[in-house]
Amino acid sequence: MANGSLTAAAIISFCKELEDKSSTFYGELAERWPEGKEMFQVFSKAGEKHKTWVVRTYQETISDALEASYAFEGMNLADYVVETALAEGSGYTDALETARALEEKACAFYLEVAERSESLLATIPMAFKRVAKKRNKRKARLQSLLDVRL
Amino acid sequence: MAILEEPIKEQLHLKNYIDGEWVESEGERKDVVNPANGKTIATVPISTEDEINEAVEAAKDAYHDWRRTPPLARVRCLFRLKELLEEHFEEVSRIQTMEHGKTIDESRGETRRGIEMVEVATGIPSLMMGYNLEDIATGIDEYLIRQPLGVFGIIAPFNFPFMVPLWFAPFAVATGNCIVLKPSSEDPISQVKILELAEEAGIPPGVWNIVHGGRTVVSGMLDHPDIKGVCFVGSTPVGRDVIYKRCGETGKRVIAMCGAKNFALVMPDANLDRTIAACMTSFYGNTGQRCLANANLVVVGEGLSEQEYDAFYKKVVDAFVAAAKKIRMGYGLDDTVHMGPIRDEKKKQNVLNYIEKGIAAGATLTLDGRQFEIVGDLPDTCFIGPTVFEDVTLDMAIARDEIFGPVANMMRARNLAEAIDMIHDVPFGNAASLFTQNGKWAREFQYNVQCGNIGINTGIAAPMAFFPFSGMKDSFFGTLHGQGREAIRFFTESKVVIQRWF
């Protein structure tokens, strides 16, 4: 994974991977734990929506006059690779913990790219912030479920 | 990071598109080579005089019905084309990277700019309206009507294979004209793809034609009595001495957008981080093969003592060079890459020759682009790295000529007035940028600089589709410019009607 000055294209590719991985993860949780099925299904489906928001905004905004390749200098994408594997014998609480950690990392990723690209990439940071807000709400919901169980 | 999938899997055999048919040319064929990996991705014909004449005839025949097609019906074709371009956004972007070499971010940016031209042209029912005044004398009214003229020729350059023809084509077609377009034979695939989509969008046969080729096709356009005007983007010698001159002789309208040598001025109060990011995009974006690219960076010492000025100059140049060194070069379909190759080996050699000229003239080669690394296993045939010269003076060829490559010259001016004089010392007048937080300096700059496109804290002063793409001095020959309302005026005749009823 290239560090240093990341291109906008590389950030968008990472967003797509993150959303795909997240959707697959929640899809699996929905099948395994009926008690959270509805919520996990909603989370799983939202991945496509998030991707559409970000990719569409990027494609509608990107131009050769924007500093698309120089907004993300020094950012390390390895910091935001999400862990979705559940250990053998994991229970529902473990699944909620993993999901909460995923949301936390995803939210932090979107906030960082939004901040770095602010005013360099026109409306793209707005799309990042929009997804961050959704992720943050999901994190809060997962945390409240965990609080009840712990 | 993986390389994005290539949309062209097998070598394409390109044809002309005349009167709604893809037709084989009798001319010889030329290879279209992906400059990043050296693979031939298509062959393109170098069409004959008969073929360009056939296309003009087809366009002339189509014009009769097309100009009578209501503007609203004409733009519905463009609305459909816009939707198809959106659907194929990624495919057409990757094609640009494959045939030109630019990075995927740059290609997507080019696609967006091209689509925006189509979007603006869909406003023709309003934009093409004339005006009127009742009672210019008692009982007499006067009207201005904008009417199309007939057939226009469009001659495209290699550096923006998708976007540049769209500076003209949608406006020409929306106003009721028909066109014959010659894409660059170096990277003609994007225009073929657009035509495939235009056909699907319902543009009638003969309205939008493509004839591939070289000088024969250009001469055919310039000499043909049924071509009413020509739009050209390319070098100054060709634009001025061939296109503009010949159009004058044959009474054709002309837009000739030509070469450039653009300056970026950095004032002492500039936001340096933002300035350097903008400069990297401007100097090295599209591997410097862009008429809006800045090439000369002037560090201006307005209001500074000698000591302060030396320190400021060093700070700017150090930051510029440090950023340039971080540029990753490789295949544009690797989305981690910042800069692709030069379009072909001959153009790379031209850049190398200028580096030699700079050294011979006494400039200091601070960053040598001849030494570079490429991401991935690629031939170095067309690659050249970011280059920085210092101690450049205005009498040097590297400071005056359009190099069309990733070469940046660091220069000095004691104050803004001196820096503006430097801009005026070169024959071109395409674009210039100023980096400052000072409104007075910014106004002085935009007021005095004789360049068509001015950037204030913007490295690439690229006009949006609803503004004209301007240009002055040796960068532009003609009167009206491409894009926006000026394009609409270019592609229409103003007819005045004075009406009285007895």
Contacts between the chains, C-beta under 8 A, distances in Angstrom:
chain1	res1	chain2	res2	distance
A	1	B	1	6.7
A	2	B	1	6.1
A	2	B	328	6.9
A	2	B	336	3.9
A	4	B	326	5.7
A	4	B	328	7.8
A	5	B	323	8.0
A	5	B	326	5.3
A	5	B	327	7.9
A	5	B	328	7.8
A	5	B	338	6.8
A	6	B	336	7.0
A	7	B	103	7.0
A	7	B	105	5.4
A	7	B	335	5.9
A	7	B	336	6.1
A	7	B	337	7.1
A	7	B	338	6.3
A	8	B	105	5.4
A	9	B	103	7.3
A	9	B	104	4.9
A	9	B	105	4.6
A	9	B	108	7.3
A	9	B	335	3.7
A	9	B	336	8.0
A	10	B	1	6.3
A	10	B	335	4.8
A	10	B	336	4.9
A	12	B	335	7.8
A	13	B	1	7.1
A	13	B	335	5.4
A	58	B	108	7.8
A	59	B	89	5.7
A	59	B	108	6.3
A	59	B	112	6.7
A	60	B	112	6.8
A	61	B	112	7.4
A	62	B	105	6.4
A	62	B	108	4.9
A	62	B	109	4.7
A	62	B	112	5.7
A	63	B	109	4.4
A	63	B	112	5.7
A	63	B	113	5.9
A	63	B	462	7.2
A	64	B	106	5.7
A	64	B	109	4.1
A	64	B	110	6.3
A	64	B	113	6.9
A	64	B	281	7.7
A	64	B	285	6.1
A	64	B	286	6.7
A	64	B	290	7.5
A	64	B	460	6.4
A	64	B	462	6.6
A	65	B	109	7.7
A	65	B	281	7.6
A	65	B	458	6.8
A	65	B	459	7.6
A	65	B	460	4.3
A	65	B	461	7.9
A	65	B	462	4.5
A	66	B	109	7.1
A	66	B	281	7.3
A	67	B	277	4.4
A	67	B	278	5.8
A	67	B	280	7.4
A	67	B	281	5.0
A	67	B	459	7.7
A	68	B	105	4.6
A	68	B	109	7.0
A	68	B	281	7.3
A	69	B	103	7.5
A	69	B	105	6.2
A	69	B	280	7.1
A	69	B	281	6.7
A	69	B	285	8.0
A	69	B	338	4.7
A	70	B	276	7.9
A	70	B	277	3.8
A	70	B	280	5.5
A	70	B	281	6.6
A	70	B	323	7.5
A	71	B	277	7.4
A	73	B	326	7.9
A	120	B	274	8.0
A	120	B	277	7.0
